[in-house]
């Protein structure tokens, strides 16, 4: 037993410092800052403003609604994709191909969509072949929804695929042997048993969707204001850090609620581990 | 019947993969366009690659980005591996779970929150916004990933190997360097690659803590994209795609050698 004590203080001091300085301190600071008004006095002013202002409340509701839409669309596209990939022969290779676009910088993908959706872009040229005049795609809510969904899809496919992979195939066989139809097998066996993967996927899509701020500007043309956009503007444009932190605290609370709703702790690793 | 259904699933997959790769292919295709827009392909040219190589500001930014990525990944891997070794040895479950939860906070937190809170933190400590603040932030958000990559390897490690080494007269240092370290190396490599990609991919956190003057590639692309289309960015994205491909192949080989080793151990 004593042999395992190979290390000394050098092992935990840097890591402990990191936890103290970059995990606990920033969270504490953002909560502290949220109670400071513009004159740097301690007050509840920011929270009062937030909950009295219909603009802030509507913005929060909107942000949650958009994140919800993005999550639903991502799930609808990703579940069948994960399911079909899992049936393929070289499933691991196909999965790698799903992951690969996530390694391309998100800014570049957003930039590509600016070209694709623009007034004389490829979509409008294609529509032009059928005599449909140029439509406005860029800077619409629909294009924002499309691009956000596009970016989130791989993060939903991965945990669902892992859940399918963990599923014992003899359950499926048993269900078939007992005379269940394909649909019954799916709804009574496959879906419930892969639900943890779905929950993990929702977790890793919904929270980032609440805080998107770059896409809202480049693709959505600032029509959709998410919590993320609001925080960014308060911090970097209007320099009202107190209010920005207050919205940040609201976002953290929203995040905690979603984590509790989507259950088990382990799933938070879904985004990175394969 | 089943064959028919199978084919429809392939059509579905084909469409999904087409959509996944369309924007990337689109970008790379137009990087060879002799025109100036992403609308009409006028003719083949390498002109934009030439412009890219002549753009010393952009090249400096690329080098900065790579330097930040490598330095932050190296330091995060070192600190994260030490942290994982420490967490693995913690015996009280409550304390261990608390540390693990703290470890995961930065992973589940939205980028905007990380960026904003780090900005407050750096401003309070008077850390100048620029290279140092960006580097510190990248190290900070990469550490938990490294820990999560190394910990499973430590858990898989057979404790009797350590006892055997000790019985054979190895001291602590030898046990660490010849038994533990070789065993967890694949995990360390995975952690390093993840840290590297997180750093290269990050936009939001960097955007908050970068201040004026210092810029990484993501931030630069953002400011250029806001001004409109410039095919130089297309050329850049084509080059980055190749770099990404190389990194994926590297990561794949690391994973392969890890699984090969695992198979050998199983035997």
Interface residues (C-beta under 8 A of the other chain):
Chain A: X3 X4 X5 X6 X7 X10 X11 X12 X14 X15 X18 X19 X21 X22 X23 X24 X25 X26 X27 X29 X30 X33 X77 X80 X81 X84 X85 X87 X88 X94 X96 X97 X98 X100 X101 X103 X104 X105 X106 X107 X108 X109 X110 X111 X112 X113 X114 X115 X116 X118 X120 X121 X122 X125 X150 X153 X154 X203 X207 X208 X210 X211 X213 X214 X217 X218 X227 X228 X231 X232 X235 X236 X241 X244 X245 X248 X251 X252 X255 X259 X265 X268 X269 X271 X272 X273
Chain B: X6 X9 X10 X12 X13 X16 X17 X19 X20 X21 X22 X23 X24 X26 X27 X30 X37 X38 X39 X78 X79 X80 X82 X83 X85 X86 X89 X99 X101 X102 X103 X104 X105 X106 X107 X108 X109 X110 X111 X112 X113 X114 X115 X116 X117 X118 X119 X120 X121 X124 X136 X140 X143 X145 X148 X149 X159 X162 X163 X165 X166 X172 X173 X175 X176 X180 X194 X197 X200 X201 X203 X204 X207 X208 X217 X218 X221 X222 X225 X226 X229 X233 X237 X240 X241 X244 X247 X248 X252
